[in-house]
């Protein structure tokens, strides 16, 4: 049902009168709507008529700016909100080029669901043009069998939609014999959701796209790149890094010229519980429980509502519980229309859920980030964010699902206990007015480059000139790979060339660096219920761990790393588990350094490091109180991680002052480390589990007390580098967060971390504030 402005205001007043309301609304912010701004654009008459059947009579200003740039031979980055019509910015030039000269377009998206959604839309448009137009659309993914793929190649579509994985596995290795017809006519490459290409995945994709450009050049093709992005802090820089194209070749298109209604934002903070003394101080009612109450109320009131939550398990569990609550209230039709949505659903079930949301038949859904991307589900009345998703970009992408045309919409951010959540509850302007986070990837990752260079050698012989694709370390890498026998040298009339044997493409993946997996087996049902990456299994599936899957709770009876199997049994345990570990860092090489803005005597360094970690045991944590109820030792192998980090030493005068004060010096630097890691996603697009840290009162490399923050991926993916570049801003934001937290000794909202391997011991919030104040002059 539409939400006229009085209706939204009335709903907010009604929520304040609900029995469970205890002052949770901290901020009510209204983001004004806008009228549409159109621009004139000449479009092929056949295409204009086809678009008109969808009601598209004119194009928005931002669409036209992108289209004209691509027509002029420029690359483009569209960094605009969800549902702003970015797809027409690449559809118009792609279809016009196909109509005019049978030129081809490659569309790349990170998820098959996006491929399916876009393929349906583009195919409908192509069908309206008629067979004689020569415009045909095909999808090419891992879900098709060999015969289907061969038939697609035989049909020679002009628009091909695929994932980076299939581009890597199924197109580039065969470009010289199966795809030559496509590559030699390639004029447009669309990189949808380019902000998703960050971290390990983004670093791998950036190398795949360099290989694509290299192959295209061999066939004489020089395509334009159209990158569609959410609002990030560095759209041009990131698009250039991912595609390998010069930054200066991109036109940046920002500003959404489509029409929208006002969006009412509520920042909702669950009430605290606990006795205020010792363990339990700062704990809050579950964001899941608060979100479920809001969801049930809104759905019962007639609002089509979508919840974004953090995991598949949570989505499934609370969709079921919400339906149960609606049935108790007698709202049986509404209960039957509640769904859960996540990437693990079958294709049919996912399409059914999407269609239900578009049609309105599905009145409410709990979803993971799978619906954050551009799959079309229409506009909804309300969006609930079950916990801050970690970045402003994700928060506003998800919020963009709310809104039907120019009708008002409601967005509620229900805070969790994490530091960022609670910081935003106290600093709402940081959410609404803060700078967007930067997206980072690292195509020079030394762990990824060798495999991609070998793949490139299969796609086209390597030459010395390929340094422009693979960076200044390319000559040394080729020398190394030749010495190991992975590359073979050939002297040709055109110079030295290198090639390789075998199929390196299939020995590597794009979404992780270590592809080892552990199978989790339900011993009573004798079936594999899930799989985990090797190191994740040591953390989440060790002996005694409690593991949740598809609404079931298991206890791990045995973890066999040699055979990569974990044996699970169902359990009714009312606790969860958290590992304990020991770790150390060795500085292998200092890369660069700079001085802190507030302390000319204090340097911050960016370095190549090796982190060694051994899981030593685990705690059992009471589900109801969050307090520890037991601890056991574990005997698991040490793991090492060669990565990148930034580190700062504590100035001598500051250390003397901290040690002279009452409290724990080690606890002070430990608390500062935790807090900085928690706030890092405020600066860079990442999850705090993507980075790690170490604080030590004396490190052998520096001879001083030192705090490290490192990339959690082999070789580094740019997170520590980005944090190093704005370390003053990071430390300042961290200090503001600590000072805004009302607790005295430290709590989950400021210095405690659920990922701490030392059970959050020792921690000293007061000394952490003193340290950060000294480093920032704050």
C-alpha positions, 0 to 999 in steps of 0.5 A: 500500500502507498505510504503518504507522508501523514501515513509515515508520520502516523506509523512512527507515532504508532511505533512509539506507542507499541508495548515494546517501545522504550525510547529506541528511536534515536533519530528520525531523519527525512531525506527529501524526494526529488523530481526527475531531470530529463535530457535530450538524446538521439536514439535509433528509432527502432530502439526508441520504439522498443523502449517506448513499450516499457514506458521509457519515452525520455532518458534521465540526465545521468543516463544521457551523460553516460551514453554520450561519453561512450558514443564519443569513445570514452569509458564511463563510471556511473556511481548512482543509487539503487534503482536509478536506471543505470542499465539504460546507460549501457543498453542504448550504446550496446544495442545501437552498435549491434544494430549498426554493425553487429558489434558485440557487448560483454556484460559481467556481473558478480552473481548469476542472479544478476545475470538472469535478471538482466538477461530477461530484461535485455532479451525482451528488448531484443525480441521487440526489435525482431530477428532481422535486427541482428541483436541477440542476447545470451547468458553464459554461466556455469549452470549450462551444460556443454551442449547448451554452451556450444549452441550459444556459441553457434548462435553468435549473440551480440550481447553476452552476459557472464560472470567473472568466473566463467570469463576466466574458465570458459571464455578466455582460455578458448578465445583464440578458437571458439570466441574469436568471432566475439572478441574481434567485434567487441566494442563494449564491456559492461562491469556491473556492480563494480564496487563488489570487486574488492578484496581477494575477489576484486584483485582476481577479477582485475587480473582477469580483465587485464587478460581480457584487454590483452586478448582483445588487443590481439584481435584488434579490439579496443572496447569502451568500459561502462562500470556501474557502481554504488556510491563509493569514495573513489569510483574512478580510481576503483574502476580504473584499478579493476579494469586496468584502464587509465583513470583519465579515460573515464567519465564520472557520472554521479547524481541520480536524476530519476524521481523519488519520494521522501525517505524517512530514516529511523535510527533504532537502538535496542535498549540495554540490559545487564546490571551495569556492573562487570560483565554484561555492561553495555549489552543490548537487546538483540537487533534480530529480536527488535527487527522481528517485532518491527517487521511483524508490526509493519507487515500486519499493518499492510506495508510490504517490508524487506529485512536485510540481515547478516546470514542465511541462518538468521534470514531463515530463522527469523522469517519462520519466527515472523510468520509464526507471530503473524499467525498468532495475531490471526494474520494468516494471509500475511504469514503465508506471504513471508519469505526468506531470500539468500544465495543458497536457494535454488534458482526456481525458489529465488525467482519465485521470491523475486516475482512475489516481491515484484507483484506484491504477493510476497508481503515481507521477506528476510534477506541476506546481502543477495538482494542488495545488488541490482536484481529487480524486485520493484519498490517496497514500502519499508526496509529494515536493516538488522544491524548496520551492514558495515559501510554507508555504501551498503546501508544506502544500497539496501535502503534504496529498495524502499520506495515506489515512484514518488511515494514516501518510504520508511527505512529503519536501521536497527543497531547491533552492539558493534562499535560502528553501530553504536557510534552511528547511534550517537553520531547520526550525521556520520551516516547521513553526511559522512564521506563514502568509503573507498573500494580497494583491490590489489592486482599486484598481489604476489599470491595471485599474479603467478597463476594469472600470468600462467593463464595469460600464457595459454591465452596468448604467448607472453612477451616482454611488453606484457609488463604493462598488463601485469606490473613492474614485477612481471620480468622477475616473475617470468624469470622465476616461473621459467626457472621452476619449469612453469614457463617455456621460452621460445625465440621467434622472429618477433622476439622472445616469447613464453608459453606453458602447458596444461590448463592453469585456469582450472587449478585456481579460483577467483573468490579465494586464494586458498581453495582447500575446503573441509566438508561438514558431515551430519553423522546421524544423517550421513550427509554433507551439510556444508563446507568451509574454507580450511582456515575457517574450519579451524575457527568454526568447526573445531572439536567442541564448536557449536555450528548453526546451519539451516535452522539446525544446531550442531556440535562438532565431535571431530575435526580431521584436517588430514582428510578435510572432514568435520563430524557433526551431531545435532545439539540443543546446547544453549551456548555458542563457542569462541576460539582463543589463539596466540599470534605474532608478527614478523616485519619482513620489509618496510615499504614506506613510512610517514609522520602522524599529523599531530606527532612529528616524532611518531612514524607510521609504517606500511610493511610486508609482514608474516603473521603466525597464529595458533588456535589454543582453545575455545570458550563456551559463551552463554547464549542468554547472558553473553558470559563465558561458562567454560573453556577447553584447550585445542591442539591445532597446527600453526598457520602463517599469513604473508600479507601487508600491514601498517603499524605505529609505535607508542611514543616514549613520553606517552608510554611513560605516562600510560604506565604511570597511570593506574590501569593496564598498559597492555590493556590500553594498546590492546583496546586501541587496536580493537577499536581501530579495527572496528572503525576501519570499515568506516573508511574502507569498504570491508568487514572488520573480519577482513583485517586483523591486529596485534598489539605488543608492549615490546616488538623486536623489529621496533624495540618499542610497544607497537600496534599492528593492523594487517590485511587478512588475506595472503599478499594483501588486498589493499585494505591496510594500504588504504587505512595507512593512507588516511591513518590520521582520520582513522585514529581520530574517528576511533577516538570519537567513538571511544569518547561517545560510549557511556560505559566506563570499563569497555563494552561490546560497543567500544573496545570488546571484539567478538573475534578476539583470540585472548577473550578480550583480556586485558582491555583498558578503555581509559588508557586507549583514550589517552593513547589515541588522544596523544596520537591525534592531539585530540 
